[in-house]
Amino acid sequence: MKSFSDLRYFCEYIVNKYGSPSNASEEDKAQEFRKIYLRDLPLDIRTLRAIASACGVYVNGVDSKNLPQNIRGYHDVFDDKRNIYYKKGDTKSGIENTVLHEFREMIEPVFAELYTDYSPLRTNAVHLAANKFATAVLLPKEEFRDKVHELGFDVIALSKFYSKSCSQVLLRMGEVIQGSVFLYSALYEQGPEVNNWILNYWTGSANNDDPDANIYGADGLFPRKGRAVLPGSLVDMVIKAKKPHLAHRITILDSREDDGLVAIASPLVIAGTLVKVALVVVLSHSAGLLQPQIERINPIEVEGFHRHL
């Protein structure tokens, strides 16, 4: 095996190990990236710059005025010279994401060159794959899953611990918990109008080990992207009070045997301003998973709801 001092060699390694790039998930690619390039190095901007340089990739900052709106970075290749551009003044987390995201997008055509039977992902698909790859590198699965349990599924605490956005840790939480726990989690943010809060991100997971430990036939109970906050909901209570709230029992069925759900909603307040609200919902018999968060933030307790959050 050749050294990994060129982008192509990393791609060759993936092809040789997995047979085809499509046989390696983004989780697999991220794990191999960490194993080869990071080892015991701290994962920060300086390290990522060094890795990029070792792969023959130049990393450059660009003034935001020279970037299209809502674009944090891009890459280009001219005469086999590879460049990654990030927005100057972006957050540390944002730059790290950009470098890893563009790295992943950059290796896609190389996979196609090395493995002729491979059909490279189209624009949308490669963008989503790059998001997954970057997140999996920055928040390694086993370590992150342990921290999720340690902090009681607290999206805001996880965001602060890892210095990552609430949206990124929320989506990653759904990925690493998938298959083991029934979970619904959502992130609400201020909409375009004053006092118009909108659900911008959500995630969920199921319990594959115990199919009965899931919720079925609860259409409309769990809001999806774009939904406004309902008056009288748990999130509405948090927005009005700027304090965390806990709903002990949210019933689904009209029966006494209905164990229902437990939900906790927490605000992110910066300099007195409410910025985001994170909602986490689990089955009542899994309420112990939230206990570390409950003990830490001491939420206002409400009795619960019937068929709404």
Phi, psi and chi 1 to 4 in degrees:
 res  aa     phi    psi   chi1   chi2   chi3   chi4
   1 MET       -  133.2  173.1   59.5   66.7      -
   2 LYS   -73.9  171.0  -60.1  175.8 -177.7  178.3
   3 SER   -69.1  168.7   73.7      -      -      -
   4 PHE  -102.4   32.6  -69.4   95.1      -      -
   5 SER   -87.1   19.7   58.8      -      -      -
   6 ASP  -150.3  143.5 -174.3  -77.6      -      -
   7 LEU   -55.3  -38.1 -164.8   67.5      -      -
   8 ARG   -62.3  -34.1  178.5  177.5  -66.0  -89.2
   9 TYR   -68.8  -33.9  -62.0  153.5      -      -
  10 PHE   -63.4  -42.3  175.2   72.4      -      -
  11 CYS   -65.1  -39.9  -62.6      -      -      -
  12 GLU   -62.1  -39.5  -73.9 -179.9   -9.3      -
  13 TYR   -61.0  -45.2  173.9   83.4      -      -
  14 ILE   -62.6  -45.4  -65.1  -65.3      -      -
  15 VAL   -63.6  -44.0  170.4      -      -      -
  16 ASN   -65.1  -36.3  -71.0  -23.3      -      -
  17 LYS   -80.7  -38.6 -178.4  169.3 -178.2  177.4
  18 TYR  -106.2   -7.1  -68.1   89.5      -      -
  19 GLY    87.6  -41.0      -      -      -      -
  20 SER  -151.9  145.8  165.9      -      -      -
  21 PRO   -56.8  -30.9  -24.1   33.6      -      -
  22 SER   -72.1  -16.0   56.5      -      -      -
  23 ASN   -81.2  -13.2  -68.0  -21.6      -      -
  24 ALA  -103.1  119.4      -      -      -      -
  25 SER   -69.4  169.5   67.5      -      -      -
  26 GLU   -64.5  -31.5  -63.1  -48.7  -45.0      -
  27 GLU   -62.2  -43.6 -160.1   76.9   51.7      -
  28 ASP   -62.9  -47.2  -66.4  -30.5      -      -
  29 LYS   -61.6  -41.0  -65.0 -176.6 -175.8   80.8
  30 ALA   -65.3  -41.0      -      -      -      -
  31 GLN   -63.5  -41.2 -174.1  176.2   -5.6      -
  32 GLU   -66.6  -38.8  -59.8  -64.2  -10.4      -
  33 PHE   -59.9  -46.4  179.0   92.4      -      -
  34 ARG   -63.9  -42.4  -69.3 -177.1   63.5   90.8
  35 LYS   -65.1  -40.4 -178.0  174.6   69.9  175.2
  36 ILE   -80.5  -46.6  -68.5  166.6      -      -
  37 TYR  -100.1  -31.9  -65.3  116.2      -      -
  38 LEU   -88.7  -51.6  -73.7  174.1      -      -
  39 ARG    50.4 -114.9  -60.2 -176.8 -176.2  178.4
  40 ASP  -100.5   12.2  -63.1  -35.7      -      -
  41 LEU   -77.7  148.1  -65.6  172.6      -      -
  42 PRO   -69.8  140.4   26.4  -34.8      -      -
  43 LEU   -87.4   97.7 -154.6  172.8      -      -
  44 ASP  -144.6 -180.0   54.6   25.5      -      -
  45 ILE   -61.5  -41.0  -62.9  168.6      -      -
  46 ARG   -60.9  -44.5 -174.7  175.9  179.7  178.3
  47 THR   -64.2  -43.5  -61.9      -      -      -
  48 LEU   -64.8  -36.0  -69.6  176.9      -      -
  49 ARG   -61.8  -44.2  -84.9 -175.8  175.2  -83.3
  50 ALA   -64.3  -41.4      -      -      -      -
  51 ILE   -63.0  -45.6  -67.4  169.5      -      -
  52 ALA   -60.5  -44.7      -      -      -      -
  53 SER   -61.2  -41.1  177.7      -      -      -
  54 ALA   -64.0  -26.5      -      -      -      -
  55 CYS   -92.6    7.0  -69.0      -      -      -
  56 GLY    77.9   24.9      -      -      -      -
  57 VAL  -114.3  129.3  179.3      -      -      -
  58 TYR   -95.0  134.0  -62.3   89.7      -      -
  59 VAL  -110.3  124.3  177.6      -      -      -
  60 ASN  -131.7  141.3  -45.1  -81.6      -      -
  61 GLY   -86.5  143.7      -      -      -      -
  62 VAL  -129.8  137.6  176.8      -      -      -
  63 ASP   -60.3  139.4  -71.4  -26.7      -      -
  64 SER   -58.8  -29.3   57.2      -      -      -
  65 LYS   -66.3  -19.0   63.6 -177.3  178.9 -178.5
  66 ASN   -96.1    5.6  -64.4  -35.5      -      -
  67 LEU  -110.4  143.6  -73.5  171.3      -      -
  68 PRO   -59.0  154.4  -20.9   32.2      -      -
  69 GLN   -60.0  139.0 -168.2  173.7    9.2      -
  70 ASN    67.9   15.5  -61.8  -36.0      -      -
  71 ILE  -108.2  125.6  -64.6  -64.3      -      -
  72 ARG   -95.9  -13.0  -57.5 -177.2   84.8  161.0
  73 GLY   176.5  174.3      -      -      -      -
  74 TYR  -162.5  178.0   65.3   97.3      -      -
  75 HIS  -139.3  160.5   70.5  -89.2      -      -
  76 ASP  -146.9  162.2   60.2   29.4      -      -
  77 VAL  -136.1  119.0 -179.1      -      -      -
  78 PHE  -131.3  127.0  -71.7  110.7      -      -
  79 ASP    50.8   41.7  -64.3  -32.2      -      -
  80 ASP    64.7   14.5 -146.4   30.7      -      -
  81 LYS   -97.3  121.8 -178.5 -179.8  178.0 -178.0
  82 ARG  -105.1  135.5  -54.4  173.7 -170.3  -84.7
  83 ASN  -133.2  139.4  -63.4  -80.2      -      -
  84 ILE  -116.4  132.0  -70.1  175.0      -      -
  85 TYR  -116.6  133.4  -57.2   91.9      -      -
  86 TYR  -124.2  160.6   65.7   86.5      -      -
  87 LYS   -76.2  121.9 -177.2  170.3   66.5  175.2
  88 LYS   -61.3  140.2  -77.2 -176.2  178.9  178.0
  89 GLY    83.6   -1.6      -      -      -      -
  90 ASP   -67.6  163.4 -158.3   -7.4      -      -
  91 THR   -66.9  158.9   62.1      -      -      -
  92 LYS   -54.6  -45.9  170.3 -179.7  172.9  -71.2
  93 SER   -62.5  -40.6  173.8      -      -      -
  94 GLY   -63.7  -41.4      -      -      -      -
  95 ILE   -66.9  -42.5  -64.1  171.8      -      -
  96 GLU   -59.0  -45.3  -69.1  168.3   -4.3      -
  97 ASN   -61.2  -43.9  -92.1  -66.0      -      -
  98 THR   -61.6  -47.2  -64.5      -      -      -
  99 VAL   -60.7  -47.0  173.1      -      -      -
 100 LEU   -69.0  -39.5  -71.8  165.8      -      -
 101 HIS   -60.2  -49.3  180.0  103.6      -      -
 102 GLU   -68.6  -34.5  -61.3  -55.4  -36.8      -
 103 PHE   -57.2  -47.1  177.8   92.4      -      -
 104 ARG   -64.6  -42.0  173.9   61.5 -174.3   91.6
 105 GLU   -64.6  -35.3  -70.8 -163.7  -10.5      -
 106 MET   -68.4  -30.1 -161.9  176.3  -79.3      -
 107 ILE   -84.2  -10.5   64.7  176.9      -      -
 108 GLU   -61.0  -49.9 -172.0   64.8   12.3      -
 109 PRO   -66.0  -25.9   19.9  -31.1      -      -
 110 VAL   -67.5  -39.7 -179.4      -      -      -
 111 PHE   -56.5  -43.3  -79.2  140.5      -      -
 112 ALA   -65.2  -34.2      -      -      -      -
 113 GLU   -69.6  -38.8  -68.7  174.0   18.4      -
 114 LEU   -79.1  -32.2  -66.6  173.1      -      -
 115 TYR  -126.7   96.8 -166.0   82.3      -      -
 116 THR   -64.4  -23.8   53.7      -      -      -
 117 ASP   -81.2   -4.2  -69.8  -21.6      -      -
 118 TYR   -85.3  129.3  177.1   66.7      -      -
 119 SER   -96.0  111.8  -62.0      -      -      -
 120 PRO   -61.6  148.0   19.9  -30.2      -      -
 121 LEU   -64.6  146.7  -59.9  173.9      -      -
 122 ARG   -77.8  173.7  -65.1  179.2 -179.3  -88.4
 123 THR   -51.5  -52.8  -56.5      -      -      -
 124 ASN   -63.8  -44.3 -107.4    4.8      -      -
 125 ALA   -66.2  -40.8      -      -      -      -
 126 VAL   -70.3  -31.3   75.5      -      -      -
 127 HIS   -64.2  -45.3  176.1   76.4      -      -
 128 LEU   -65.8  -41.1  -66.7  173.8      -      -
 129 ALA   -61.7  -40.4      -      -      -      -
 130 ALA   -65.3  -37.5      -      -      -      -
 131 ASN   -61.8  -45.4  -78.0  -16.1      -      -
 132 LYS   -65.2  -42.2  -74.5 -178.1  176.6  -67.5
 133 PHE   -61.5  -49.7  172.6   82.7      -      -
 134 ALA   -59.7  -45.1      -      -      -      -
 135 THR   -64.4  -40.7  -62.5      -      -      -
 136 ALA   -67.6  -31.6      -      -      -      -
 137 VAL   -70.4  -46.1  171.7      -      -      -
 138 LEU   -73.4  -31.7  -67.1  167.4      -      -
 139 LEU  -126.1   77.9  -58.0  172.0      -      -
 140 PRO   -58.1  138.8   14.8  -26.4      -      -
 141 LYS   -53.2  -56.8 -172.0  172.4 -175.7  178.0
 142 GLU   -64.4  -47.8  -58.1  -61.6  -29.6      -
 143 GLU   -61.9  -44.6  173.2 -163.7  -50.0      -
 144 PHE   -66.7  -40.9 -176.0   73.1      -      -
 145 ARG   -61.1  -41.6 -177.1  166.2   51.7 -156.3
 146 ASP   -61.4  -40.3  -70.6  -15.5      -      -
 147 LYS   -70.1  -33.7 -172.1   59.5   66.7  172.7
 148 VAL   -58.5  -46.7  167.2      -      -      -
 149 HIS   -68.1  -41.3  -76.6  -83.6      -      -
 150 GLU   -61.1  -37.7  179.5 -174.6  -33.5      -
 151 LEU   -95.6    8.5  -64.4  179.4      -      -
 152 GLY    67.0   38.5      -      -      -      -
 153 PHE    60.7   35.2  -70.3   64.3      -      -
 154 ASP   -90.8  102.3 -171.0  -28.7      -      -
 155 VAL   -60.7  -43.2  172.2      -      -      -
 156 ILE   -69.0  -42.1  -67.5  170.7      -      -
 157 ALA   -64.7  -39.4      -      -      -      -
 158 LEU   -63.8  -40.3  -73.3  163.5      -      -
 159 SER   -60.7  -43.2  170.9      -      -      -
 160 LYS   -70.5  -40.8  -68.5  176.7  179.8  177.1
 161 PHE   -62.5  -44.0  179.8   85.1      -      -
 162 TYR   -93.3   -3.1  -75.8  102.0      -      -
 163 SER    54.1   44.7  -62.7      -      -      -
 164 LYS  -123.5  162.1  -61.5  -67.5  178.8  -74.5
 165 SER   -66.4  153.0   68.2      -      -      -
 166 CYS   -60.5  -37.6  -71.9      -      -      -
 167 SER   -64.8  -40.6   57.6      -      -      -
 168 GLN   -66.4  -45.1 -173.0  171.7   31.5      -
 169 VAL   -70.4  -32.3  -60.3      -      -      -
 170 LEU   -63.7  -47.9  177.5  135.6      -      -
 171 LEU   -66.1  -38.0  -64.3  174.2      -      -
 172 ARG   -66.6  -35.7 -175.4   59.1  169.2  159.5
 173 MET   -59.1  -43.2 -173.4  167.5   72.1      -
 174 GLY   -62.6  -36.7      -      -      -      -
 175 GLU   -68.0  -46.5  -70.8  176.6   -8.6      -
 176 VAL   -77.9  -21.7  -57.0      -      -      -
 177 ILE   -90.3  -16.8  -62.3  -59.4      -      -
 178 GLN   -50.7  130.0 -177.2   60.2 -106.4      -
 179 GLY    97.1  -16.8      -      -      -      -
 180 SER  -113.2  -26.8   61.8      -      -      -
 181 VAL  -142.0  140.4  176.0      -      -      -
 182 PHE   -76.6  124.4  175.7   83.1      -      -
 183 LEU  -146.4  141.0  168.0   79.7      -      -
 184 TYR  -132.4  132.5  168.7   81.8      -      -
 185 SER  -142.2  143.9 -174.8      -      -      -
 186 ALA  -141.4  153.5      -      -      -      -
 187 LEU  -123.8  121.4 -173.4   67.5      -      -
 188 TYR  -103.2  139.2  -71.2   81.4      -      -
 189 GLU  -136.6  160.9  -61.1  171.2  -41.4      -
 190 GLN   -62.8  130.1  179.0   72.0   53.7      -
 191 GLY   -81.5 -172.6      -      -      -      -
 192 PRO   -67.0  -23.4   22.4  -32.0      -      -
 193 GLU  -103.0  155.5  -59.7  174.0    8.7      -
 194 VAL   -62.5  136.5  177.5      -      -      -
 195 ASN    57.5   30.5  -63.4  -36.9      -      -
 196 ASN  -116.3   90.6  176.3   29.6      -      -
 197 TRP   -88.6  134.9  -74.0   78.5      -      -
 198 ILE  -126.8  144.3  -59.1  -66.7      -      -
 199 LEU   -78.6  115.0 -167.5  162.4      -      -
 200 ASN  -102.6  -25.8  -82.3  -22.4      -      -
 201 TYR  -142.1  143.3  -59.7   92.4      -      -
 202 TRP  -148.8  158.5   70.9  -86.4      -      -
 203 THR  -147.3  163.1 -170.0      -      -      -
 204 GLY  -156.1  160.6      -      -      -      -
 205 SER  -148.3  161.1   67.8      -      -      -
 206 ALA  -120.4  163.2      -      -      -      -
 207 ASN   -97.8  101.8 -172.8  -27.9      -      -
 208 ASN   -77.9  -22.4  -66.1  -18.8      -      -
 209 ASP   -74.2  -28.7  -63.5  -32.7      -      -
 210 ASP  -136.9   89.1 -178.2    4.0      -      -
 211 PRO   -55.4  -27.0  -24.8   34.4      -      -
 212 ASP   -73.6  -16.0  -69.1  -27.1      -      -
 213 ALA   -89.4   48.6      -      -      -      -
 214 ASN  -140.8  168.5  -65.8  -68.0      -      -
 215 ILE  -104.9  128.6  -66.9  -67.6      -      -
 216 TYR  -123.2  151.0  -56.3   99.0      -      -
 217 GLY    65.9   30.5      -      -      -      -
 218 ALA  -110.5   48.5      -      -      -      -
 219 ASP   -57.4  132.8  -62.7  -22.0      -      -
 220 GLY    86.2  -12.8      -      -      -      -
 221 LEU   -69.7  -42.2  174.5   64.5      -      -
 222 PHE   -99.1  110.5  -57.6  109.3      -      -
 223 PRO   -62.5  152.3  -19.1   30.9      -      -
 224 ARG  -115.5  174.0  -63.4  -61.5 -170.4 -107.4
 225 LYS   -52.2  134.7 -177.5  177.7  173.9   65.2
 226 GLY    95.9  -11.9      -      -      -      -
 227 ARG   -72.2  136.8  -84.3  -84.4  -62.0  -87.0
 228 ALA   -80.9  159.9      -      -      -      -
 229 VAL   -70.0  132.0  173.8      -      -      -
 230 LEU   -82.9  137.3  -64.4  175.6      -      -
 231 PRO   -58.4  135.4  -22.6   33.1      -      -
 232 GLY    82.6   -0.3      -      -      -      -
 233 SER   -77.5  170.1   65.7      -      -      -
 234 LEU   -61.4  -42.4 -162.9   65.2      -      -
 235 VAL   -65.5  -38.7  171.5      -      -      -
 236 ASP   -59.5  -41.1 -174.2   45.1      -      -
 237 MET   -61.5  -40.6  -66.7  177.8 -178.3      -
 238 VAL   -66.3  -43.0  171.7      -      -      -
 239 ILE   -60.7  -42.0  -68.3  169.9      -      -
 240 LYS   -71.5  -37.4  -71.2  175.6  177.3  174.4
 241 ALA   -96.3  -17.4      -      -      -      -
 242 LYS    56.9   32.7  -67.7 -174.2 -179.1  178.2
 243 LYS  -135.7  150.0  -66.6 -178.8  178.8  179.0
 244 PRO   -67.2  147.0   22.0  -31.2      -      -
 245 HIS  -130.3  147.3  -78.9   62.6      -      -
 246 LEU  -126.4  124.6  169.3   68.9      -      -
 247 ALA  -101.2  112.6      -      -      -      -
 248 HIS   -64.0  -40.8  -81.7  -64.2      -      -
 249 ARG  -145.7  114.4 -170.5  163.2 -179.1  -99.6
 250 ILE  -111.0  109.0  -59.5  168.5      -      -
 251 THR   -85.0  149.9   53.3      -      -      -
 252 ILE  -111.8  -40.0  -50.4  -60.7      -      -
 253 LEU  -106.8  160.5  -53.1  172.4      -      -
 254 ASP   -91.0   61.4  -64.8  -43.9      -      -
 255 SER  -149.7  155.4   70.6      -      -      -
 256 ARG   -73.1  -19.2  -66.3 -179.5  179.8  178.8
 257 GLU   -81.1   -3.4  -70.1   75.4   28.8      -
 258 ASP   -72.7  105.8 -177.5    8.4      -      -
 259 ASP   -70.9  -33.3  -72.0  -26.5      -      -
 260 GLY    72.9 -156.0      -      -      -      -
 261 LEU  -126.8  161.5  -56.2  160.7      -      -
 262 VAL  -121.9  135.9  172.6      -      -      -
 263 ALA  -132.4  142.1      -      -      -      -
 264 ILE  -131.6  135.0 -172.9  166.4      -      -
 265 ALA  -124.7  129.5      -      -      -      -
 266 SER  -125.8  138.8  -54.9      -      -      -
 267 PRO   -91.8  147.8   34.0  -33.2      -      -
 268 LEU  -105.0  110.8  174.0   59.5      -      -
 269 VAL  -112.9  125.1  179.3      -      -      -
 270 ILE  -121.9  120.5  -61.0  176.4      -      -
 271 ALA    52.2   41.9      -      -      -      -
 272 GLY    82.2   -4.0      -      -      -      -
 273 THR  -104.8  129.2  -60.0      -      -      -
 274 LEU   -73.5  122.6 -179.3   63.4      -      -
 275 VAL  -107.0  -44.0  178.5      -      -      -
 276 LYS  -146.9  160.5  -55.6  176.1 -168.8  -68.4
 277 VAL  -131.9  126.1  177.0      -      -      -
 278 ALA  -105.1  130.1      -      -      -      -
 279 LEU  -114.2  132.2  172.6   70.5      -      -
 280 VAL  -129.7  131.5  177.4      -      -      -
 281 VAL  -129.6  130.8 -174.3      -      -      -
 282 VAL  -134.8  168.8  -62.6      -      -      -
 283 LEU   -66.3  151.3  -70.8  170.0      -      -
 284 SER   -56.1  -39.1  -68.6      -      -      -
 285 HIS   -73.5   -6.0   74.9 -107.6      -      -
 286 SER  -104.9   11.8  -60.3      -      -      -
 287 ALA   -57.4  -27.6      -      -      -      -
 288 GLY   -59.9  -24.5      -      -      -      -
 289 LEU   -62.8  -28.8  -63.8  173.0      -      -
 290 LEU   -89.2   -6.8  -55.4  179.5      -      -
 291 GLN   -57.2  -42.7 -161.8   57.8   35.8      -
 292 PRO   -58.8  -37.8  -25.3   35.3      -      -
 293 GLN   -69.5  -43.1  178.7 -179.6  177.6      -
 294 ILE   -60.2  -45.1  -66.6  168.3      -      -
 295 GLU   -67.0  -30.9  -67.9  175.1   -1.4      -
 296 ARG   -79.0  -40.4 -173.4  171.5   54.1 -105.4
 297 ILE  -102.9  -10.0   67.0  176.5      -      -
 298 ASN    48.9   66.9 -168.8   27.2      -      -
 299 PRO   -72.6  158.3   29.5  -36.6      -      -
 300 ILE   -71.6  130.3  -64.2  171.0      -      -
 301 GLU   -96.4  134.6  -61.0 -176.5   16.8      -
 302 VAL  -123.2  154.5  -63.3      -      -      -
 303 GLU   -63.6  -40.8 -175.6   58.3   30.8      -
 304 GLY   140.5 -170.7      -      -      -      -
 305 PHE  -139.9  170.3  -55.6   99.4      -      -
 306 HIS  -122.3  113.6  179.0   64.8      -      -
 307 ARG    60.9   25.7  -66.8 -166.6   65.5   81.3
 308 HIS  -157.1  157.3   79.6   88.2      -      -
 309 LEU  -100.3      -  -59.1  171.9      -      -
